[in-house]
C-alpha cells in the first residue's frame, strides 16, 4: 500500500506532501534517506531500503533535472518508482494489496486529482506519446511555483523579458528617457542571463534588485567631488577655488549661485562673486542684490566686456583679498548659439576652473538631457585645447515641483557621467540640498 507521497528539494526541504494515503509511517524513512543518500551525493541510486524495528520500506524516486526537485512515493514493503524524465512526469504502481486504483497524474506541471474511492491507493501514471507537449509542460503553474521555491538552473533572456518590460515602463513613467531605460534593461539582462535563480526568489525580484544596484552605481559619482575638501586644499596652495555656473536661459543660474554662496558661508568659507554675464541686461544688477544680502564682495566690469577676461581678473582679485571661493556667473545661452558657446568655451579654457557646474531645470524633463549633451558637445568642439574641459557636475533647479518624476536626474547623469551635486527645492537661500541617491532609486522603482 502506498503510505506517503512527497515532493522536496535535494536539500531536504519538503514542498508538498500527501499523508492521507495510508497509516502514519513508522520510523523515519525519509529523514534517513536524506541523510544517508541524498546529502552524501549518492544520486546514482534510484532506490533505497529502510529497515527498522517494526518498519520496513522500499523508497524509489526520480529527480527533476530542471527544477532540482525530488518526487517520492513510499510504500509498505515495495514501491514501483517512476522513470527519470525531462518533463518531470513519473510513473508508479501500487503493488501492496492488489487493489485497483484510480490515478493521479502530474501533467503540464499541474497535479490533477481524480476521485479516489474508499480503500483505494492513488498511483502516479506515466504520460506517454506527448513529446509535442514538452514546452507547455515546462510553463505550467506548478512548475512556475516550484521554480521560485527551488531555484532555476539558469536564467534565460526569455525568462527575464516580462519583468524587464514592466520595469522599463515604470522607469519611463518616472521621466527616464526611453533610450536610457532600454539601455539599462539591456545591461541588467546581460548581468543576469545564465545565472542561477536563488531559492525562494521570484524572477521579478531578482531583476528589480539588479536594477537597483545598477541605478545606485550610475548615480554615485565615479570620482569623489567634495567641494569643501577641495576648497581647503586650494586654500593650502594659496589660490582660490573657482566654480563656473553654465546653462540655458531662465533656469535660475544666478539665484542658485547665490544659494551655493549661502551654503559655503554657512561652512565658514569666504566667497566672492564674479559678474561675467556681460551679455544679458540686468544680470550684473541681479548679482548685486544677492551680494548685498550675503554681505560678500563682487567683481564686475559692466556689460559688453569679454567674460573670459572679467573672470580672469576676478580670480586675481580674489587671490589679493583672501577670498577662498570665486563663483563665476555666466550668461544664459541656448546650446545651439555658437557665438555664445564659443565665448563660454574660451572662458573655461583661459581660467581652468576647479568646477564647471551645469544648471538645469528638472521641470523640462528630457529637454534638459538634450541641453546638457549639446553643451558638452559644443564645449568639446569649440575648445582650442586637445583635451577640452567638459561639465563636471549638475545642479537641478525646481526639484520640489516634479513629484515622483525624478528620472531626469538619472538620465542627465547617465548621458554625461557627471553627478548631480545639488538640487534646488524652493525660493529661499536655504532651499538647496544634496542629492539623496538611495531616495531617488527608491522613488524610481516604487
N, C-alpha and C positions, 0 to 999 in steps of 0.2 A: 504493500500500500504506500502511496506517495505521502510522505509525512510533512514535508515542508518545501516551499519554493521561494528562492531569494534571488535578488539581483544586487550586486555590490561591486565596489571597485577592488582592484588588486590590493590596495592598502587595507582592506577590511571594512570600509565604510558602507553600511547597508543602505541601499537606496530604495528598495521595495521588497516587501515580504508578504507572503500569504501563509498564515499558520492554521487556517481553518480546514486544512486538508486531512487531518487525522489527529491522533493524540499528540500531546506535547512530547517533544523529543526528550529522551533520557540521555544524560551526559551532555557533552558539548562538542559534537562532531564538527560544527562549522569553525569554532574557535581553534580546535586542534588542527584542522586543515589549513587555516590561515597561517598559524604559527609554524607548523612543521613543513608546509609545502610551498604555499604561495609567497610568503615573505622571504623564503630562502631561495626564491627564483627557480624552483624546480618546475618550470612551466611546461616542460616537455611532456609531463604526465597528464593524463586526461581522466584518471580515476584515482580514488583513494579509499582504502578500507579502514573503518573506525571500529575498534573492538574495545569495549569497556565492560566492567561487571554489569550484567543486566541489560546491555545495549550493544547492538551490532548493526552497523550501517555501511552501505556502499554509496559513495558520492561520485558522481560524474558531472563534468562541466564542459562548457565551451567558452572561449574567450573572444569577445567582440573587438577586432583589431582597431577599428576606427575610434570607438568611444572609450576603450580601456575598461570595459565592464565585465563582470562575471555573472552568468545566469546559472543558478544551481538548483537542481532538484534532488531532494533527499528522500530515500525510500527505505522502508524497513526490509533488510535482507539484501535487496539488489535494486538497481536503477538502470534503465536504459538512457544514457545521456545523448544529447544532441551532437551532431557533427559540426565542425568549425566552418562557418560561412561568412563571407564578406558582408552580406546584407544583415547579419545578426539573427537570421532565422535559426531555430533549434528544433530538434525532434526528441520526443521521449515517449516511453510506453510503460504503463503500469503493469508490472508483472507480478504483483503481490498476491491478490486474491482471485484473479481471473475475471473480475467484474468488467463489463464493457462500459466505457465512459465516454461522455460527450466532451468535445475538445475545447481547449483554449489555445488560440494561436497568436503569436507575435507577428503581426502583419503590418507592413508600411510603417514600422516603428510604433504601432499602437497595440495595446493589449485589448483583444476582442473577447469579451466574456459571453459564452453561451450558457444556457440553463444547465445546471448540474443537478441530477436527481439525488435523492437521499441515498447515502452509502456509496455513491459513485465518485471515484477519484478523477480529477481532471488530468488531461495529458497535454503535451505540447506537440502539435502536429507540424511536420516539416512541410514548408511550402515548396512545391516543385513546379517546374515549367514556367517560371515567371522571371526569367532573366531580363526581360524588357522592362520590368518594373523596378530595377535596382535603384535608379535615380530617385524615383518617387519615394522609395523606402527610406532613403537617406534623409529626406526632408520632412519626415513625419513629426508630429508634435512630441511624440515620445522620445525620439532621437534628439530633438532640439532641447528638450528639458534636460536630458542626461548630458548633453554637450556642455551646458552651463554648469553642471554639477561636477562632472568628472574631468572636464577639460578636453580640448580638441587637439588632435595630434599636431596639425599645422594650419595656421590661418591662411586662407587663400584670398585673392583680391575680391572674388565674388562674395565671400563671407563679409567683407568689410564695406562693400559698396552701399548697402542700405543705411548703415549707421553714418557713413561719411556724407551721404547726400543730405540726411537730416541735419547734420552738423554744419554743412555748408550753407543750407537755407537759414539756419539760426544765426550764423555769423553775418550773413547779408542783411538780415532784419535789424542787426545792430550797427549797420552802416559800414561794414567792412566791404571794400571794393570786391566785385565778383571775381576778377582775375586773381586777386590776392587770396581770397577764400579758396579758390580752386587749387592754387599752388600749395597752400597749407594742407589741404586734404590729400593732395598727391604725396606730399612729404610724409604725412602721418601713415598713409597706406604703405609707402616704401619701408618705413621703420617697423611696421607690424607684420608685413607679409612674410610667411614662412615661420613665424614664431608660434610657440605653443600657447594656447589659451589656458590660463591657470584655472584650478578647480574653483567652483562656486563663483565664477566670474562670467558676466554676460559680455558679448562682443561689444555692445554699445558702451558699456562701462569702460572697457579696455581702450576703445577708440577715444572716448572723452578724456581719459587720463593721459593718453599720449598727446592729444591736442593741447591739454592744459600745460603739459611740460614744454611743448613747442612754443606756446604763447609766452610763457614766462621767460623762456630763453631769448625770444625775439625782443621783448620789451625791456629786458635787462641790458644795460649798456655793455658793449664789448670792451670798452676801456673806461676806467673809473674817471668820472668828471666830478670832482668835489671842488666847487668854486671857492669856498672858504679856505680849504687847504692850499689851493693854488694861489690864492691871494697872498697868503702868508709866505709862501715860497718865493713869489715875485718880490715881496717886500724885503726879504732877506737878501735878494740880489740887487736891491737898490733901484727897482723900477716899478712903475705902476702896472696893475693888471688891467688889460684893455678888453672890453666887450663891445662888439658892434651889433646893433639891432637892425635886421633887414626884414622886408616883407612887402606885400602889395598895399595899395591904398586902402585906408579906412579900417584896418584890422585892430588898431589900438596900440601901435608900437610905442608912441610917446607915453601914453598912460601906463602901459605895462613896464616900460623902462623906469618910470617913477616908482612903481611897485617894487621892482627889483632894488632900486636905490634905498627904499624904506627898509626892505629886508636886510640889506647889507648894514645899514645904520643900526639896526637892532642887534647886530653882531659886532658892534664897535669897530666898523670899518669906515675909513674916511673916503668919501665919494665925491667925484666931480663929474658934471655932465658936459658933454661936447655937442653943441648945436650944429650938426653937419647936414641938416635938412635945409639947404640953401636954395631949394627949388620951389617948395610949397609956401605960399603966402600964409603967414600966421604960425608957421612951425616954430620959429625962434621964440615968439611970444608965449606959445603954449609951454615950452620948457621953462621959461622964466617964472611962470605961475607955479610950477612944481618945485623949483629950487627955492622960491620964497617960502613955501610951506615946509620944506625939509631943512631950510637954512644951510644950504650947501652951495659951493661955488659953481659957476657955469662959465664955459669958454665959448664965445661967439664972435663971428666976423660979419654978421649980416647975411644978405642974400646975394645971389649971382656970383658966388665965390666957388673955387674948386674944392669940393668936400674932402678930397684926399689931403690937400694942404692944410685945411682947417683942422682935420683930425690929427695930423702930424704935429701941428703947433700946440694943440690941446694936450697931447701926451707929453710934450716938452714942458709945458706949464705945470702939469701935474707932478712931474719929477722935481720941479723947483719948489712948489708949495707943499710937498709932502703928502699928496693925495695917494691913497692906496689903490683906488679903482677909478678908471675912466669909462663912463658909459656913453657910447657914441650913438647918437640918434641920426638916422638917415632918412632921406625922402622915400615915401611910399612910391612904388613903381610896379607896373604890370610886367609880368615875366617876359612878354614879347616886345617890350620897349627897349630896343637895342642901345640907343644913346645913354639912357639912364642905367641900364645894366652894365654897360662898358665903364661908366663912371664909378659904379659900385665895385666892380672888379678891380679897378685901379686903386680905390681907397683901401681895399683889403690887401692888395699886393704891396702897396707902399708902406703900410703901417704894421703888417703882420700881427693882427690882434691875437690875443690869447684864446678868445672865444667868439665865434660867429653864430649868433642866435637868430633863428628864423621865427618870426612871429606870425602865426596863422590862426584863423578863426575856425573854431570847432563847428559852428553852425552851417558852414558852407559844404560840409561833408567831403565828398570825393573831389570837389573843385580844389580843395586845399592840397590834395595829393598832386594834382596837375601843376599847381603853383610851385610847390616845393621841388618837384622833379625838374621843372624847367628852370627854376632858379639855379639849381645845382648844375644843370647842363650849360646854362649861359655863363656862370662863373668859371666853369672849366674851359669853355670855348673861347672866351674873351680875355682870359688872363694871359699876360705875357710870360708867365712862369711855366717851365716844362712840367712842374709838379704843382698844379693850381690848388689853391685853398678852397674848400667847399664848406657846406653847412656843418657845424659841429653839434648843434643842439636845437631843440624845438621848444617854443613857448606857445601853448594853445590858449587862446582867449575865449571867453563866454562858455566855459566848460560847464558852468552851472545851469545852462539853458538847454542841454541836449538830452536830459533824462538818461535813458539807458543806451542811447545811440553813441556809444563810446568807440565804435570801430574805426573812426577817423584817426584816433591816436595810434592804433595798431597799424593801419595802412600807411601812415606817414613814416613810422619807424621802419616798417618793412621795406619801403621803397627807397629810403635814404640811408638806412643804417645809423641814423642819428637819434639819440634818445630824447624823449620828452622830459625836459628838465623842470619846467614849471607849468602849472595850469592856472589861468585866471578865473576866479569864481565870484566876481562881483565888482562893484564900482569903487570901493574904498581901497586905500593903500594896503590894508591888511589882507585883502582878498587875493592872496597868491599862495598856492600850495605846491608841494612836491607831488609828483605822480605816484600813486599807490599801485604798484604793479599787480599785487595779489587781488586788490579790489577790482581793477579793470578786467582781469582774467575771469574772475567770478561773475562779473556782470555780462561778459561776452558769452559765457557758457550756460547761464541760467535760463 
